[in-house]
Structure formats: structure tokens, C-alpha cells
């Protein structure tokens, strides 16, 4: 990304916590093979996603199967209303962003649309599957397209869709995190829908928090997949926070801060107050949008 206002994370290889137990090489190969089998099966079954009665259970099965293939145990805290809420009720679902596993876990809990960066559409096999799932793609290199994308997002929310967004705009290791940018929260305000924060944390079977699943630095998706496939006893915890009702915040910046605070509180992290921008004034709207 070439724009000066693009979000950047300082996280890299140095953030990876050492000492994580691993599985033998044959088991790693089996995991990768199982994951490929799930993805290929999903591609074959993707026409069934056009049938509303099959879409949610099929998507939930696919994403849950990806987690099982990699040996990931999903633990969900709270949120029975979220998992069982009535269809046709839109909400902006936001979470801290650590790994490619984040969106897999969220959809294993409750399948939904996603606001995804345009590059994902170009991924082999997976890109087409994500597109057929109804994702809204954001081209952060073409700033002229961003307002239209936000309008499309607001329309989807207004129309009763759940849409998953990662407002940090990039992945962090999990021990450190970024600020929630506010642009997508305007779509929730315009759509008149609540915001549902989710807090994600990765730990090992013995309870230690781990950054090994993080998708950080210049590494490729394949590198991250292989590192996850090596891990033994990986647990992905999802804390479902209370909804932030429409009208609770005065503007999108306050709404973003409320959601960010909810995530930090669920994870038990101390949060520093937001710093006021310097005298140059707030970033232009297109800069905020590009920072998603």
C-alpha cells in the first residue's frame, strides 16, 4: 500500500511467542490435505449457497470444518442472542484482527458477509469462494471507489445483512493492537443498525496466550498456513460483546471508540485514551476509508 495514511502494524517475526508445542510432520501434511479437501468441497458445493435455506448451515459447516482441519478448538464466550438472532436483522460486526483464522471462526459461529480487501478476490480458489459468499470488496488503492463501497455497505446493513469488518485495517500480533478507524461505523449509523463487537484471542491448551497464528509482517499466506498447521492444542477464543444500539453514540468516532473499548474490556487489556489529532486537523474522509 502506497498511501501515507494506510494503517501499519509494527508487528513482525519478533512478536511470535516461542515455545509453542508442535505436531509431527505427517500430521501437518494431513492437516493441510484436509484443509485443501474442505476448500475444494466448498467450491463444488458453492452453487447451493444460492438457496437461502441452505446458505447458513452449509457455510457454518464449511468454516467449522476448516478449523477442525487445522486442529483449532473454537471456544465462544457469551452471545447466545448473536448466534440465534432472527434473520433479516442487520448489524455491523467488528473485531480485533490477528489472523486469517479470524474470519473463519466468526463465520463458524454465524455466517455473514464481509468487507474484504480487493486483493482477496485474486486469491486462487479461495478468492472466488469468498466472492460467491457475497463479500463486499474494498479497493484501497483506488480512493475514488471508496465512498461507493461505503454506500454499498450501508445498503447491505439496511437490507438486513450481518457484515463483518476489521476496523484496525491490518493484522496485529494480538499482544499489541491497533486503533479502530471510524469510516465503516458511519455505514452502521446510516443503515440504522447496531454494532456488535467481537474480541478474539489465541491461546495454547495449557492456557498460555500465543501469537503464533498471527498473519503479520511480509510473510505470505502460505507461510502463515504452514505455521498454524504445525501448532498443537491451538484454542481460538471469541468473546461476544453486548450490542451497541443505534443512537447510543453521537457520531462515528464515538461509536468506533465504544466498540474498541468493548473489545479491550473483554480481553482484559488496559487501553490508553485516544490522542487528539494535531493542529493540522482530522484526516480527510478518503484517508479514513483507505485505512480500513
SEDREN-678611 format. One line per 4 residues: number of its first residue (from 1); for each residue x, y, z of C-alpha. Coordinates in nm, 4 decimals, m for minus. Each point is the difference from the previous one (the first is absolute). Example, Ala and Ser with C-alpha at 12.3 -4.5 7.8 and 13.67 -1.06 7.14 Angstrom:
1	1.2300 m0.4500 0.7800 ~ 0.1370 0.3440 m0.0660;
REM end
This chain:
1	0.0000 0.0000 0.0000 ~ 0.1478 0.3298 m0.1056 ~ m0.2158 0.2552 0.1822 ~ 0.1474 0.1741 0.3030;
5	m0.3220 m0.0431 0.1998 ~ m0.0235 m0.3759 m0.0491 ~ m0.0014 m0.1810 0.3358 ~ 0.3287 m0.1662 0.0851;
9	0.0815 m0.2473 0.2721 ~ 0.3452 m0.0249 0.1582 ~ m0.0584 m0.3703 0.0636 ~ 0.2367 m0.2443 m0.1646;
13	0.1993 m0.3177 0.0640 ~ 0.1280 0.1396 0.3304 ~ m0.3573 m0.0049 0.1328 ~ m0.0379 m0.3767 m0.0361;
17	m0.0073 m0.1596 0.3436 ~ 0.2460 m0.2917 0.0300 ~ m0.0544 m0.3389 0.1537 ~ m0.3229 m0.1027 m0.1728;
21	m0.0422 m0.3797 m0.0205 ~ m0.0132 m0.1456 m0.3503 ~ m0.1383 m0.3109 m0.1668 ~ 0.2118 m0.2490 m0.2015;
25	0.0619 0.0654 m0.3684 ~ m0.2438 m0.2692 m0.1258 ~ m0.2800 0.1606 0.2021 ~ 0.0825 0.3400 m0.1496;
29	m0.0297 m0.1468 m0.3490 ~ m0.3302 m0.1612 0.0949 ~ m0.1323 0.3327 0.1285 ~ 0.0918 0.1872 m0.3163;
33	m0.1499 m0.2781 m0.2106 ~ m0.3201 0.0064 0.2044 ~ m0.0262 0.3793 m0.0334 ~ 0.0483 m0.0212 m0.3776;
37	m0.2692 m0.2662 m0.0120 ~ m0.2408 0.2235 0.1918 ~ 0.0645 0.2943 m0.2339 ~ m0.0430 m0.2116 m0.3131;
41	m0.3211 m0.1490 0.1399 ~ m0.1211 0.3525 0.0745 ~ 0.0668 0.1043 m0.3589 ~ m0.2006 m0.2958 m0.1287;
45	m0.2846 0.0742 0.2430 ~ 0.0047 0.3774 m0.0535 ~ m0.3014 0.0008 m0.2400 ~ m0.2086 m0.1141 0.2976;
49	0.0755 0.3330 0.1694 ~ m0.2560 0.1526 m0.2360 ~ m0.2753 m0.1740 0.1983 ~ m0.0836 0.2058 0.3090;
53	m0.1025 m0.3023 0.2070 ~ 0.3367 m0.1678 m0.0564 ~ 0.2298 0.3011 0.0046 ~ 0.0546 0.0421 0.3732;
57	0.0313 m0.3669 0.1073 ~ 0.2252 m0.0785 m0.2967 ~ 0.2256 0.2999 0.0626 ~ 0.0195 m0.0823 0.3710;
61	0.0989 m0.3591 m0.0864 ~ 0.2702 0.1149 m0.2428 ~ 0.1633 0.2439 0.2401 ~ m0.0237 m0.2359 0.2974;
65	0.1633 m0.2687 m0.2126 ~ 0.2925 0.2308 m0.0820 ~ 0.0617 0.0524 0.3716 ~ m0.0147 m0.3744 0.0664;
69	0.2361 m0.0687 m0.2899 ~ 0.2642 0.2205 0.1616 ~ m0.0617 m0.1431 0.3468 ~ m0.1432 0.3263 0.1363;
73	m0.2463 m0.0179 0.2897 ~ m0.2536 0.2821 m0.0036 ~ m0.1255 0.1263 0.3372 ~ m0.2778 0.2618 m0.0015;
77	m0.0783 0.2076 0.3073 ~ m0.3510 0.1462 0.0146 ~ m0.2066 0.1156 m0.2911 ~ m0.2865 m0.2493 m0.0117;
81	m0.2168 0.2798 m0.1379 ~ 0.2609 0.0650 m0.2699 ~ 0.0183 m0.3629 m0.1063 ~ m0.3768 m0.0379 m0.0138;
85	m0.1220 0.3482 m0.0927 ~ m0.2759 0.0194 m0.2547 ~ 0.0920 0.0181 m0.3689 ~ m0.0444 0.3310 m0.1777;
89	0.1291 0.2074 0.2903 ~ 0.3100 0.1846 m0.1152 ~ 0.3036 0.0788 0.2124 ~ 0.3577 0.1142 m0.0460;
93	0.2216 m0.2669 0.1586 ~ 0.3485 0.1260 0.0920 ~ 0.2993 m0.1747 0.1535 ~ 0.3685 0.0337 0.0763;
97	0.2022 m0.1432 m0.2878 ~ 0.2764 m0.2537 0.0587 ~ m0.0166 m0.2800 m0.2550 ~ m0.1692 m0.1344 m0.3110;
101	m0.1618 m0.2381 0.2497 ~ m0.2049 0.2898 0.1386 ~ m0.2542 0.0044 m0.2815 ~ m0.0122 m0.3816 m0.0035;
105	m0.0943 m0.0069 0.3690 ~ m0.2551 0.2800 m0.0275 ~ m0.1781 m0.1775 m0.2851 ~ 0.0111 m0.3302 0.1857;
109	m0.2000 0.1755 0.2725 ~ m0.2334 0.1954 m0.2277 ~ 0.0492 0.0148 m0.3781 ~ m0.0080 0.3543 m0.1366;
113	0.1214 0.2308 m0.2728 ~ 0.3397 0.1625 0.0317 ~ 0.1627 0.3234 m0.1044 ~ 0.3207 m0.1358 m0.1512;
117	0.2988 0.1574 m0.1686 ~ 0.0000 m0.0331 m0.3778 ~ 0.3156 m0.2138 0.0002 ~ m0.1934 m0.2916 0.1511;
121	m0.2144 m0.0222 m0.3138 ~ 0.3182 m0.0882 m0.1929 ~ 0.0982 m0.2911 0.2257 ~ m0.0141 m0.3322 m0.1877;
125	m0.3096 m0.2083 0.0856 ~ m0.0665 0.1812 0.3285 ~ m0.0575 0.3337 m0.1724 ~ m0.2841 m0.1321 m0.2106;
129	m0.1547 m0.1713 0.3016 ~ 0.0127 0.3201 0.2043 ~ m0.1550 0.1934 m0.2874 ~ m0.2830 m0.2516 m0.0398;
133	m0.0695 0.0369 0.3717 ~ m0.1096 0.3572 m0.0677 ~ 0.3019 0.1895 0.1332 ~ 0.0297 0.3720 m0.0628;
137	0.3460 0.0769 m0.1364 ~ 0.1910 0.3141 0.0910 ~ 0.2644 0.1271 m0.2431 ~ 0.2259 0.2032 0.2259;
141	0.2258 0.1043 m0.2881 ~ m0.2830 0.1729 m0.1914 ~ m0.1252 0.2656 0.2359 ~ m0.2701 0.1123 m0.2419;
145	m0.1860 m0.3296 0.0542 ~ m0.0065 0.0172 0.3798 ~ m0.3124 0.2133 0.0582 ~ m0.1999 m0.2283 m0.2304;
149	0.1245 m0.3017 0.1947 ~ m0.1158 0.1568 0.3268 ~ m0.3394 0.0689 m0.1571 ~ m0.0206 m0.3652 m0.1038;
153	0.0894 m0.1015 0.3548 ~ m0.2726 0.2234 0.1476 ~ m0.2523 m0.1413 m0.2467 ~ 0.0895 m0.3569 0.0995;
157	m0.0405 0.0831 0.3683 ~ m0.3269 0.1806 m0.0618 ~ m0.1208 m0.3002 m0.1972 ~ 0.0429 m0.2293 0.3016;
161	0.3470 m0.1486 m0.0553 ~ 0.2640 m0.0644 0.2606 ~ 0.3312 0.1332 m0.1314 ~ 0.3373 m0.0759 0.1553;
165	0.2584 0.2815 0.0028 ~ 0.3505 0.0264 0.1504 ~ 0.0319 0.3706 0.0805 ~ 0.3666 m0.0216 0.1028;
169	0.0665 m0.0228 m0.3731 ~ 0.2868 m0.2471 0.0309 ~ 0.1037 m0.2976 0.2100 ~ 0.1755 0.0267 0.3357;
173	0.1677 m0.2679 0.2095 ~ m0.2728 m0.0024 0.2672 ~ 0.2185 0.1142 0.2879 ~ 0.0037 0.3394 m0.1698;
177	m0.2943 0.1474 m0.1891 ~ m0.0965 0.2954 m0.2158 ~ m0.2616 0.2718 0.0243 ~ m0.3417 m0.0453 m0.1562;
181	m0.0426 0.2324 m0.2961 ~ m0.3433 0.1574 m0.0161 ~ m0.1059 m0.0015 m0.3667 ~ m0.1952 m0.3264 m0.0006;
185	m0.1860 0.1025 0.3144 ~ m0.1637 0.2741 m0.2047 ~ m0.1583 m0.2777 m0.2070 ~ m0.1569 m0.1408 0.3175;
189	m0.1340 0.3453 0.0864 ~ m0.1339 0.0530 m0.3521 ~ m0.1538 m0.3466 m0.0025 ~ m0.1575 0.0451 0.3434;
193	0.1432 m0.3294 0.1273 ~ 0.1836 m0.1022 0.3179 ~ 0.3706 m0.0733 0.0278 ~ 0.1066 m0.3351 0.1434;
197	0.3626 m0.0110 0.1233 ~ 0.1806 m0.3334 0.0176 ~ 0.3285 m0.0495 0.1844 ~ 0.2357 m0.2744 m0.1203;
201	0.2882 m0.1626 0.1835 ~ 0.2261 m0.2952 m0.0838 ~ 0.1415 m0.2245 0.2690 ~ 0.1537 m0.3426 0.0446;
205	m0.1590 m0.2951 0.1759 ~ 0.1870 0.0858 0.3221 ~ m0.1579 0.3472 0.0051 ~ 0.2998 0.2016 m0.1220;
209	m0.0871 0.2734 m0.2469 ~ 0.1834 m0.0429 m0.3306 ~ 0.0713 0.2202 m0.2995 ~ 0.0992 m0.2917 m0.2248;
213	m0.3215 0.0151 m0.2093 ~ 0.0503 0.3697 m0.0786 ~ 0.0239 0.0940 m0.3689 ~ 0.2563 0.2766 0.0296;
217	0.2923 0.1636 m0.1715 ~ 0.0932 m0.0787 m0.3596 ~ m0.0755 m0.3732 0.0233 ~ m0.2206 m0.1680 m0.2580;
221	m0.3322 m0.1673 0.0715 ~ 0.1675 m0.3373 m0.0654 ~ 0.2619 0.0707 0.2699 ~ m0.2724 0.0822 0.2501;
225	m0.2039 m0.3088 m0.0938 ~ 0.3020 m0.2249 0.0523 ~ 0.0785 0.1534 0.3393 ~ m0.3585 m0.0528 0.1184;
229	0.0077 m0.3590 m0.1294 ~ 0.3026 m0.0694 0.2245 ~ m0.1685 0.1092 0.3244 ~ m0.1262 m0.2469 0.2561;
233	m0.2961 0.0861 0.2230 ~ m0.0900 0.3375 m0.1548 ~ m0.3096 0.1563 0.1560 ~ m0.1801 0.2963 m0.1556;
237	m0.2122 0.1892 0.2509 ~ m0.2752 0.2334 m0.1175 ~ m0.1662 0.2345 0.2487 ~ m0.3344 0.1266 m0.1286;
241	m0.0542 0.3476 0.1443 ~ m0.3304 0.1750 0.0563 ~ m0.1523 0.1815 m0.2945 ~ 0.0491 0.3731 m0.0324;
245	m0.3500 0.1203 m0.0857 ~ m0.0712 0.2556 m0.2730 ~ 0.0027 0.3524 0.1383 ~ 0.2231 m0.0755 0.2982;
249	0.2935 0.1884 m0.1525 ~ m0.0130 0.3575 m0.1232 ~ 0.2191 m0.0679 m0.3047 ~ 0.2094 m0.2676 m0.1690;
253	0.3152 0.0812 0.1966 ~ m0.1740 m0.0493 0.3318 ~ m0.1586 m0.3196 m0.1327 ~ 0.3423 m0.1329 m0.1058;
257	0.1399 0.0817 0.3428 ~ m0.2875 m0.1768 0.1768 ~ 0.0587 m0.3130 m0.2103 ~ 0.3761 0.0108 0.0529;
261	m0.0451 0.0410 0.3761 ~ m0.2392 m0.2965 0.0099 ~ 0.2584 m0.2224 m0.1694 ~ 0.2804 0.1065 0.2346;
265	m0.2231 m0.0467 0.3031 ~ m0.0982 m0.3524 m0.1084 ~ 0.3683 m0.0924 m0.0396 ~ 0.0970 0.1616 0.3298;
269	0.2371 0.2443 m0.1672 ~ 0.0699 0.3468 0.1306 ~ m0.0731 0.2647 m0.2611 ~ 0.1686 0.3359 m0.0343;
273	m0.2210 0.2996 m0.0780 ~ m0.0189 0.0987 m0.3639 ~ 0.2412 0.2747 m0.0897 ~ m0.1456 0.3133 m0.1549;
277	0.1170 0.0716 m0.3507 ~ 0.2527 0.2768 m0.0436 ~ m0.0812 0.3506 m0.1144 ~ m0.0091 m0.1115 m0.3610;
281	m0.3533 m0.1236 0.0751 ~ m0.1695 m0.3315 m0.0665 ~ 0.1005 m0.2275 m0.2807 ~ m0.2089 0.0397 m0.3153;
285	m0.2890 m0.2415 m0.0445 ~ 0.1737 m0.1895 m0.2801 ~ 0.3009 m0.0547 0.2272 ~ m0.2207 m0.1525 0.2688;
289	m0.1627 m0.2234 m0.2579 ~ 0.3336 m0.1139 m0.1361 ~ 0.1053 m0.0946 0.3508 ~ m0.2603 m0.2713 0.0387;
REM end
